[in-house]
Amino acid sequence: MSVNTSGSKAIVPMGQKIAFGLGMLANQMFPAALSIFMVVLVQDLGFPAWMWGILFFLPRIFDAFFDPIMGFITDNTKSIWGRRRQYVFAGGILLGISFVVMWQLHRENGVNFNFIYFLFWSFVFYFAYSLFSVPYVAMGYEMSDDFHERTSIMAIAQWIGQWAWVIAPWFWVIMYEPKWFVNADTATRTLAIWVGAACMLLALTPAVFIKGKSTKDDHSLKPLTMKTIGASLKDILLSFKEAFIIKPFRKLCIATFLIYNAFNTVAGFTFFIIVYRLFNGNTEAAGIWPTLFGSVGALGTTFIVIPIVAAMSKKLGKKNAFLLSQSISIVGYILFWFLFIPGKPYMFLFALPLFSFGIGSLFTLMMSMTADVCDMDELTSGKRREGIFGAIYWWMVKFGFAIAGLLTGVIMAAVGFDSGAPTQSETAITGLRLAFSGLPILGTLIAIWVMWDYDLSEEKANQIKAELAKRKA
């Protein structure tokens, strides 16, 4: 099926959904691998916590502010290939190259050199990530105008994308296996080549197989040029304002910001809690347990959470499915406080299926609901602005993710975590555990309150769709 910018687009062929989903695997594998490899900076290359925080913060802030510009560019591109494909293609290539180069770190170069080198290439990587991800996400929003088909597209994409989080935790096993590599930083340099090359091919898949309708002669578009840059920046700011005036969209952004970024603030603690609380700082003794945390959790999301959430959405509606899923995740976070037991590492596995409902349901439902909001916006503005809405939504995610990275370093420093020590104090580990359970619970509770009166229901979405169909007729 050809993706276009107008007309009815209800049922999408499975091949198109899979092509979009393979792009999602790349979209998630890059940050999944990045989150695993980042441990090496502290654990093996000796980066202090404040450097770690800055490396999380600054490049993501740059990425977050470039996203809306990229959204405007892709929404207003005149091209025989349409509005999205060429950016997805170019971004995918640059992503793979920059990821490989970014991780070519050698400990003999020293901490300061490695810090500056990694920071520079992080900016290049996140520029490429924005170039790829903004038009890629917009592709998904415009694939169908059917309320439930949108959830199906996003569920399949998230199902495929979740394999990134199943695979990536096993990098820990590879990195810290002395039979395979001399040290973890050597392993990271090698793994980055394989990850970068494979993910580059995955990222190119939607650009090749999801066709776009030519926009070369669409005179309603306003391409960004040097002559029009001033007016275009005003349009971007106006688009921001118009998007946040739409109450349902504002709620989606705020709820995602709270849940996803509370989760990301503490996600980096998992490795340290398992190694230092359960195994007293012995990385070799910890073995595959840090890997199992991420991998089993992702498998639960893939085979349990996403199918259940998709079914819940059809039966209960998207909002109620969201509220129920997030409530289940709170129970999982509470259980983690009790189930990180020294000598019994297998106990935390019992909390993983419940915990997985939080992040596992989030983007399946929120991306589907954002597509509904794009229809609401077209009804009032007369424009199709999937790129802008996707960019603004992910701007909230990435801006919060940057803050989360900074907070991760702040919390580690505040609780007294010493990256150079063979063991950690009880105070430091207790502080990490309190943050690990407490921050996500707080963020989730506030998000549930925000979404409680979300009112873009199936009935209302179908009314909007019917009104748009009348206009186009």
Protein Blocks (a to p, Z undefined) as FASTA:
>chain_A
ZZdfedjdfbdcfklmmmmmmmmmmmmmmmmmmmmmmmmmmmmnopafklmmmmmmmmmm
mmmmmmmmmmmmmmmcccfkbjmlmmmmmmmmmmmmmmmmmmmccfklojklmmmmmmmm
mmmmmmmmmmmmmmmmmmmmmmpccfklmmmmmmmmmmmmmmmmmmmmmmmmmmmmmklp
mblklmmmmmmmmmmmmmmmmmmmmmmmmccddfklmmkbccddfklmmmmmmmmmmmmm
mmmmpmmlmmmmmmmmmmmmmmmmmmmmmmmmmmmmmnnopaklnmmmmmmmmmmmmmmm
mmmmmmmmmmmmmmnojklmmmmmmmmmmmmmmmmmmmmcghilmlmmmmmmmmmmmmmm
mmmmmmmmmmmmmmmmmmmnopacfkmmmmmmmmmmmmmmmmmmmmmmmmmmmnopafkb
fbdcfklmmmmmmmmmmmmmmmmmmmmmmmmmgcbdfklmmmmmmmmmmmmZZ
